[in-house]
Amino acid sequence: MVNNVTKLWDDCLAIIKDNLPAEQFNAWFSPIVAISFEDNKLILKVPTQFFIDYIEETYPALLTYTLKRVFGDKVRLAYKYDVVSNVPDTEVTIKNDNISARLKTNLATQPTQISNPFAPVQYDDIDPQLNLRYTFENYCGSMSNKLAVSIGMAIATNPDCKTYNPMFIFGSTGVGKTHLIQAIGIKIKETNPRARVLYLTARVFESQYTSAVKQNKVNDFINFYQSIDVLLLDDIQEFAGKVSTQNTFFHIFNHLHQHQKQLIMTSDCRPSEMDGMVPRLISRFKWGMTVELSKPDYELRREVLAMKAAQDGLSIPDEVLDYIATNVTESVRELEGIVVSLLAHATMLNQEITVDLAKTVISNSVHINKRQVTFELIAEVVANHYHIDTEQLYGKSRKREISDARQLLMYFAKKETQLSSTNIGLRLARNHATVLHACKQIEQRMSVEKEFRQEVADMAASLK
């Protein structure tokens, strides 16, 4: 049966390989091994839980089609994976993703152990639980995250700098908090392979603590975490309402901070807005540096899209990148998902990547809140562009810049709203003929003045 399932899985791999770029196939399917196939149940062994999440989210259609074709319509799929991460013989190598080669070598030459607070402590053999693709080289920067990235790099490259200890990073979902703190951990491990760096989520910490209480090993649990040099704790808001866990972490926090060990935490809100947390723990969060990761600005969104496309071997035209960056604004995670969807259409359906395809993909996965363009909004945008007060647009001044701005207000109001020429004129104490003349003047200037045409385009983009 084992030999038979191996042959059948090889047939599946052959189909999948024909439908994916070599980089993706080697990254996500080559490492998978078929274990058994009995009673229509296929069990696959994958390196990590992340593999399961990724391939089922990214390649559901291809995977379903292939399994049914080879194993039959009634096939059911199950997975197994080792709990220990970064095991050399199951390590995945993905091309062109800036994996830290130095860190990979360091980890590969050490006997890796799971970060288990109940096992005998082996201070030189801790598994940092870091995703090796989350490097600084892979992290796109802009003004929306410049401060956080700069502080993170300062911590990573200068271990003696404790000015930013603890570092508390907050921001909404998908803005890059997890990537950033893991990049810090990776850089520290590159500089000092023997440093005891550990990344984990607050939920995992809570689960381990609960197990420690049940096994009467709370002291072992605390001793383990007090031995860490750099603790990277993600989504600490998950501690809300868990008073016992908070109190235990409070003692761990105090010990690490007192002994000059670095703590870096993330949350979806600032410390002062955290509900269900004991006050003394919140006060500790405020000791060092609190920094926000804002929603990605246009520059960052554009860079993320370009990098993700390059990593996936996907060529996306500039006008498509511009459209996506303009309309998908909430998070980096959404942007990456759009690229994955475009990749699926390009590789599986052999579709050309166009703005129309991007519109379809975005409409299927992202809710776009269309901005309502009003007369007042147009007046504000035009006034800001000319650095004048909005009230001046409604006055009688004939100064050149105010007159130009007023004509643009009429032009945009006529083009972007449902207002008639008469209604637009009434708002500005003018008649409808003045509005029509203004629109004609703007169109004539746009046809011959390149710089003015660009100004109008910039203001139109601001409106939308």
C-alpha positions as CSV (number, residue, x, y, z in Angstrom):
1,M,0.0,0.0,0.0
2,V,2.9,2.4,0.8
3,N,4.5,1.8,-2.5
4,N,1.2,2.2,-4.3
5,V,0.3,5.5,-2.5
6,T,3.8,6.8,-3.3
7,K,3.3,6.1,-7.0
8,L,-0.1,7.7,-7.0
9,W,1.2,10.8,-5.2
10,D,4.0,11.0,-7.7
11,D,1.4,11.1,-10.4
12,C,-0.3,14.0,-8.5
13,L,3.0,15.8,-8.3
14,A,3.6,15.4,-12.0
15,I,0.2,17.1,-12.7
16,I,0.8,19.9,-10.2
17,K,4.3,20.5,-11.6
18,D,2.9,21.0,-15.1
19,N,0.6,23.7,-13.8
20,L,2.9,25.7,-11.6
21,P,6.2,27.6,-12.0
22,A,9.2,25.6,-10.8
23,E,9.8,27.9,-7.9
24,Q,6.3,27.4,-6.5
25,F,6.3,23.7,-7.1
26,N,9.7,23.2,-5.4
27,A,8.7,25.4,-2.5
28,W,5.3,24.1,-1.6
29,F,4.8,20.6,-3.1
30,S,8.2,18.9,-3.5
31,P,8.6,18.6,0.3
32,I,5.3,16.8,0.8
33,V,5.3,13.0,1.2
34,A,2.3,10.6,1.0
35,I,2.1,8.3,4.0
36,S,-1.0,6.2,3.4
37,F,-4.2,5.9,1.4
38,E,-6.9,3.7,3.0
39,D,-10.7,3.9,2.8
40,N,-10.4,6.8,0.5
41,K,-8.4,8.8,3.1
42,L,-5.1,10.2,1.9
43,I,-2.6,11.2,4.6
44,L,0.1,13.6,3.6
45,K,3.1,14.5,5.6
46,V,4.0,18.2,5.4
47,P,6.8,20.2,7.1
48,T,4.7,22.5,9.2
49,Q,1.1,23.7,9.9
50,F,1.9,26.8,7.8
51,F,2.2,24.5,4.7
52,I,-1.3,23.3,5.3
53,D,-2.7,26.8,5.6
54,Y,-0.8,28.1,2.6
55,I,-1.5,25.4,0.0
56,E,-5.2,25.1,1.0
57,E,-5.6,28.9,0.7
58,T,-3.4,29.4,-2.4
59,Y,-4.0,26.3,-4.5
60,P,-7.4,24.8,-3.6
61,A,-8.6,24.4,-7.1
62,L,-5.5,22.7,-8.4
63,L,-5.2,20.5,-5.4
64,T,-8.8,19.3,-5.5
65,Y,-8.7,18.6,-9.2
66,T,-5.5,16.7,-9.0
67,L,-6.5,14.5,-6.0
68,K,-9.8,13.6,-7.5
69,R,-8.3,12.8,-10.9
70,V,-5.7,10.4,-9.4
71,F,-7.3,9.1,-6.2
72,G,-11.0,9.3,-7.2
73,D,-14.0,11.5,-6.4
74,K,-14.4,10.2,-2.9
75,V,-10.9,11.0,-1.7
76,R,-10.5,12.7,1.7
77,L,-7.4,14.5,2.7
78,A,-5.6,14.6,6.1
79,Y,-2.2,15.9,7.1
80,K,0.6,15.1,9.6
81,Y,3.5,17.2,10.5
82,D,6.3,17.3,13.0
83,V,5.9,19.6,16.0
84,V,9.5,20.5,15.9
85,S,10.2,23.3,13.3
86,N,13.3,23.9,11.3
87,V,14.3,20.3,11.1
88,P,17.1,20.1,8.5
89,D,15.7,17.1,6.6
90,T,12.3,18.8,6.1
91,E,13.5,22.3,5.6
92,V,11.9,24.1,2.7
93,T,14.1,26.1,0.3
94,I,12.3,28.8,-1.6
95,K,14.2,30.7,-4.3
96,N,14.3,34.5,-4.5
97,D,12.7,35.2,-1.1
98,N,15.8,36.6,0.7
99,I,15.9,33.8,3.3
100,S,18.7,34.5,5.8
101,A,21.3,32.1,4.6
102,R,23.5,32.7,7.6
103,L,20.8,32.0,10.1
104,K,19.8,28.9,8.2
105,T,23.4,27.6,8.4
106,N,23.5,28.3,12.1
107,L,20.3,26.5,12.8
108,A,21.2,23.6,10.6
109,T,24.5,23.0,12.4
110,Q,22.8,22.9,15.8
111,P,20.7,20.0,17.2
112,T,17.3,21.7,17.1
113,Q,14.8,21.3,19.9
114,I,11.2,22.5,20.3
115,S,10.8,25.5,22.6
116,N,9.3,23.4,25.4
117,P,9.4,25.0,28.9
118,F,8.9,21.6,30.6
119,A,11.9,19.9,29.0
120,P,15.4,20.0,30.5
121,V,16.8,23.4,29.7
122,Q,19.5,23.2,27.0
123,Y,20.7,26.8,26.9
124,D,22.6,26.5,23.6
125,D,20.0,24.5,21.7
126,I,16.8,26.7,21.8
127,D,14.7,26.8,18.7
128,P,13.8,30.5,18.1
129,Q,10.6,29.6,16.2
130,L,11.4,32.2,13.5
131,N,10.1,32.1,10.0
132,L,13.3,32.6,7.9
133,R,11.6,34.5,5.2
134,Y,10.7,37.3,7.5
135,T,13.9,39.3,7.1
136,F,14.6,43.0,7.0
137,E,15.6,42.5,3.3
138,N,12.1,41.2,2.7
139,Y,10.5,44.1,4.6
140,C,9.3,47.0,2.5
141,G,9.7,50.4,4.1
142,S,8.1,53.9,3.7
143,M,7.1,56.8,5.9
144,S,4.2,54.8,7.4
145,N,6.6,52.4,9.1
146,K,10.0,54.2,9.0
147,L,10.2,54.9,12.8
148,A,9.3,51.3,13.8
149,V,11.8,49.8,11.3
150,S,14.6,52.2,12.3
151,I,14.1,51.3,16.0
152,G,13.9,47.6,15.2
153,M,17.2,47.7,13.2
154,A,18.9,49.7,16.1
155,I,17.9,46.9,18.5
156,A,19.0,44.1,16.2
157,T,22.4,45.6,15.3
158,N,23.3,46.9,18.7
159,P,22.5,44.4,21.5
160,D,23.9,46.7,24.2
161,C,21.3,49.4,23.3
162,K,18.5,49.1,25.9
163,T,16.9,52.5,25.3
164,Y,14.0,50.8,23.5
165,N,13.4,48.1,26.1
166,P,10.6,47.0,26.0
167,M,9.6,47.8,22.5
168,F,5.8,47.8,22.1
169,I,4.5,47.8,18.5
170,F,0.8,48.3,17.8
171,G,-1.3,48.6,14.7
172,S,-4.3,47.0,12.9
173,T,-4.3,43.6,11.4
174,G,-2.0,43.0,8.4
175,V,0.3,46.0,8.7
176,G,3.5,43.9,9.2
177,K,3.9,43.6,13.0
178,T,4.8,39.9,12.9
179,H,7.2,40.3,10.0
180,L,9.0,43.1,11.8
181,I,9.6,41.5,15.1
182,Q,10.7,38.3,13.5
183,A,13.1,40.3,11.3
184,I,14.6,41.7,14.5
185,G,15.0,38.2,15.9
186,I,16.6,36.9,12.7
187,K,19.1,39.8,12.6
188,I,20.0,39.3,16.2
189,K,20.6,35.6,15.5
190,E,22.8,36.4,12.5
191,T,24.9,38.7,14.7
192,N,25.0,36.3,17.7
193,P,24.0,32.7,16.9
194,R,24.2,31.8,20.6
195,A,21.7,34.4,21.7
196,R,18.6,32.8,23.1
197,V,15.9,34.4,20.9
198,L,12.3,33.1,21.1
199,Y,9.3,34.1,19.0
200,L,5.8,33.0,20.0
201,T,2.2,34.3,20.1
202,A,0.4,35.2,23.3
203,R,-2.0,32.4,22.6
204,V,0.8,29.8,22.6
205,F,2.2,31.3,25.8
206,E,-1.2,31.0,27.4
207,S,-1.5,27.4,26.3
208,Q,1.9,26.5,27.6
209,Y,1.1,28.2,30.9
210,T,-2.2,26.3,31.2
211,S,-0.3,23.0,30.7
212,A,2.3,24.0,33.2
213,V,-0.4,24.6,35.8
214,K,-2.1,21.2,35.2
215,Q,1.3,19.4,35.4
216,N,2.4,21.4,38.5
217,K,5.4,22.7,36.6
218,V,4.8,26.5,36.8
219,N,8.3,27.0,38.3
220,D,9.9,25.2,35.3
221,F,7.8,27.3,33.0
222,I,8.9,30.5,34.6
223,N,12.5,29.4,34.8
224,F,12.6,28.6,31.1
225,Y,11.2,32.0,30.0
226,Q,13.5,33.8,32.5
227,S,16.5,32.3,30.6
228,I,15.5,34.0,27.3
229,D,17.8,36.8,25.9
230,V,15.3,38.2,23.4
231,L,11.6,37.5,23.8
232,L,9.3,38.3,20.9
233,L,5.7,38.1,21.9
234,D,3.0,38.6,19.3
235,D,-0.6,39.6,19.8
236,I,-0.3,40.3,23.5
237,Q,-3.8,41.6,23.6
238,E,-4.8,37.9,23.7
239,F,-3.9,38.1,27.5
240,A,-7.0,40.2,28.1
241,G,-9.1,38.7,30.9
242,K,-6.5,36.0,31.8
243,V,-5.4,37.4,35.1
244,S,-3.3,34.4,36.2
245,T,-1.4,34.4,32.9
246,Q,-0.9,38.1,33.1
247,N,0.5,37.9,36.7
248,T,2.9,35.1,35.6
249,F,4.1,37.1,32.6
250,F,4.5,40.1,34.9
251,H,7.1,38.3,36.9
252,I,8.9,37.0,33.8
253,F,8.8,40.6,32.3
254,N,10.3,42.0,35.5
255,H,13.1,39.4,35.6
256,L,14.1,39.9,31.9
257,H,14.0,43.6,32.1
258,Q,16.0,43.8,35.3
259,H,18.7,41.6,33.7
260,Q,18.8,43.7,30.5
261,K,17.1,41.2,28.3
262,Q,15.2,42.6,25.3
263,L,11.4,42.3,25.2
264,I,9.5,43.1,22.0
265,M,5.7,42.9,22.0
266,T,2.9,43.5,19.4
267,S,-0.7,44.4,19.9
268,D,-3.6,45.6,17.8
269,C,-4.0,48.6,20.0
270,R,-1.8,51.0,22.1
271,P,-1.3,50.0,25.8
272,S,-3.6,52.8,27.1
273,E,-6.5,51.3,25.1
274,M,-6.0,47.7,26.2
275,D,-9.1,46.3,28.1
276,G,-8.9,43.4,30.5
277,M,-5.2,43.9,31.4
278,V,-4.0,44.4,35.0
279,P,-2.7,48.0,35.5
280,R,0.7,47.1,36.7
281,L,1.4,45.1,33.5
282,I,0.2,48.0,31.3
283,S,2.5,50.3,33.1
284,R,5.4,48.0,32.2
285,F,4.5,48.1,28.5
286,K,5.0,51.9,28.7
287,W,8.5,51.7,30.1
288,G,10.3,51.7,26.8
289,M,9.3,52.6,23.3
290,T,5.8,52.5,22.0
291,V,5.5,52.8,18.2
292,E,2.7,52.5,15.8
293,L,2.7,50.7,12.4
294,S,0.2,52.7,10.4
295,K,-1.9,51.4,7.5
296,P,0.4,51.2,4.5
297,D,0.6,54.4,2.4
298,Y,0.6,54.3,-1.4
299,E,4.4,54.1,-1.7
300,L,4.5,51.1,0.6
301,R,1.6,49.4,-1.0
302,R,3.2,49.8,-4.4
303,E,6.5,48.4,-3.2
304,V,4.9,45.4,-1.5
305,L,3.1,44.5,-4.6
306,A,6.2,44.7,-6.8
307,M,8.3,42.6,-4.3
308,K,5.6,40.0,-3.9
309,A,5.2,39.7,-7.7
310,A,9.0,39.4,-8.2
311,Q,9.2,36.6,-5.6
312,D,6.4,34.7,-7.3
313,G,8.0,35.2,-10.7
314,L,5.0,37.2,-11.9
315,S,5.1,40.1,-14.3
316,I,2.5,42.7,-13.4
317,P,2.2,45.8,-15.7
318,D,2.7,49.2,-14.0
319,E,-0.9,50.3,-14.6
320,V,-2.2,47.2,-12.8
321,L,0.2,47.8,-9.8
322,D,-1.0,51.4,-9.7
323,Y,-4.7,50.3,-9.7
324,I,-4.2,47.7,-7.0
325,A,-2.1,50.0,-4.8
326,T,-4.8,52.7,-5.1
327,N,-7.8,50.5,-4.3
328,V,-6.4,48.0,-1.8
329,T,-5.5,50.2,1.2
330,E,-6.1,48.4,4.5
331,S,-3.2,45.9,4.9
332,V,-0.1,44.3,3.5
333,R,-1.8,40.9,3.9
334,E,-4.6,41.9,1.5
335,L,-2.1,43.1,-1.1
336,E,-0.2,39.8,-0.9
337,G,-3.5,37.9,-1.3
338,I,-4.3,39.9,-4.5
339,V,-1.0,38.9,-6.0
340,V,-1.5,35.3,-5.2
341,S,-5.0,35.4,-6.8
342,L,-3.5,37.1,-9.9
343,L,-0.8,34.4,-10.0
344,A,-3.5,31.7,-10.0
345,H,-5.4,33.3,-12.9
346,A,-2.1,33.7,-14.9
347,T,-0.8,30.2,-14.3
348,M,-3.9,28.0,-14.1
349,L,-6.2,29.9,-16.5
350,N,-3.5,31.4,-18.7
351,Q,-5.1,34.8,-18.4
352,E,-3.3,38.0,-19.2
353,I,-2.9,40.3,-16.2
354,T,-4.8,43.5,-16.9
355,V,-6.6,46.2,-14.9
356,D,-9.9,44.5,-15.7
357,L,-8.6,41.2,-14.2
358,A,-7.4,43.1,-11.2
359,K,-10.8,44.7,-10.7
360,T,-12.4,41.2,-10.8
361,V,-9.9,39.8,-8.3
362,I,-10.2,42.7,-5.9
363,S,-14.0,42.6,-6.0
364,N,-13.9,39.0,-5.0
365,S,-11.7,39.5,-2.0
366,V,-11.6,43.1,-0.8
367,H,-14.5,45.4,0.0
368,I,-13.8,48.8,-1.6
369,N,-15.4,51.8,0.0
370,K,-16.0,54.2,-2.8
371,R,-15.5,57.8,-1.7
372,Q,-18.5,60.0,-2.3
373,V,-17.3,63.1,-4.2
374,T,-19.2,66.2,-3.0
375,F,-19.0,69.8,-3.9
376,E,-17.5,70.6,-0.5
377,L,-14.8,67.8,-0.9
378,I,-13.8,69.3,-4.3
379,A,-13.5,72.7,-2.8
380,E,-11.3,71.4,-0.1
381,V,-9.0,69.5,-2.4
382,V,-8.6,72.4,-4.8
383,A,-8.0,74.9,-2.0
384,N,-5.4,72.7,-0.5
385,H,-3.7,72.3,-3.8
386,Y,-3.4,76.1,-4.3
387,H,-2.7,76.7,-0.6
388,I,-5.6,79.0,-0.2
389,D,-8.5,79.2,2.2
390,T,-11.6,77.5,1.1
391,E,-13.7,80.5,1.7
392,Q,-11.8,82.5,-0.9
393,L,-13.3,80.2,-3.6
394,Y,-16.8,81.6,-2.7
395,G,-15.7,85.2,-2.8
396,K,-15.3,87.8,-5.6
397,S,-11.5,87.9,-5.7
398,R,-10.1,88.0,-9.3
399,K,-6.5,87.1,-8.3
400,R,-5.0,84.6,-10.8
401,E,-4.5,81.7,-8.4
402,I,-8.0,82.1,-6.8
403,S,-9.6,82.5,-10.2
404,D,-7.9,79.4,-11.5
405,A,-8.8,77.4,-8.4
406,R,-12.5,78.6,-8.7
407,Q,-12.6,77.4,-12.4
408,L,-11.2,74.0,-11.4
409,L,-13.8,73.8,-8.7
410,M,-16.5,74.4,-11.3
411,Y,-14.9,71.9,-13.7
412,F,-14.6,69.1,-11.2
413,A,-18.1,69.7,-9.8
414,K,-19.5,69.5,-13.3
415,K,-17.5,66.3,-14.0
416,E,-17.7,64.4,-10.7
417,T,-21.1,65.3,-9.2
418,Q,-24.7,65.3,-10.4
419,L,-25.1,69.0,-9.9
420,S,-26.3,71.1,-12.9
421,S,-24.4,74.1,-14.2
422,T,-27.1,76.3,-12.7
423,N,-26.7,74.7,-9.2
424,I,-22.9,74.9,-9.4
425,G,-23.2,78.6,-10.3
426,L,-25.6,79.3,-7.5
427,R,-23.2,77.9,-4.9
428,L,-20.5,80.3,-6.1
429,A,-22.8,83.3,-6.7
430,R,-22.3,82.9,-10.5
431,N,-24.6,82.0,-13.4
432,H,-24.6,78.8,-15.5
433,A,-22.8,80.5,-18.4
434,T,-19.8,81.2,-16.1
435,V,-19.7,77.6,-15.2
436,L,-19.7,76.4,-18.8
437,H,-17.0,79.0,-19.7
438,A,-14.8,77.8,-16.8
439,C,-15.1,74.1,-17.9
440,K,-14.2,75.1,-21.5
441,Q,-11.2,77.1,-20.2
442,I,-9.9,74.2,-18.1
443,E,-10.2,71.7,-21.0
444,Q,-8.3,74.1,-23.3
445,R,-5.5,74.5,-20.9
446,M,-5.2,70.8,-20.3
447,S,-4.8,70.2,-24.1
448,V,-1.8,72.5,-24.3
449,E,-0.2,72.7,-20.8
450,K,1.5,69.5,-19.8
451,E,2.2,70.5,-16.2
452,F,-1.3,71.8,-15.7
453,R,-2.7,68.6,-17.1
454,Q,-0.7,66.7,-14.5
455,E,-2.0,68.9,-11.7
456,V,-5.5,68.2,-12.7
457,A,-4.8,64.5,-12.7
458,D,-3.3,64.7,-9.2
459,M,-6.3,66.5,-7.9
460,A,-8.6,63.9,-9.5
461,A,-6.7,61.1,-7.8
462,S,-7.1,62.9,-4.5
463,L,-10.8,63.1,-5.0
464,K,-11.1,59.3,-5.5
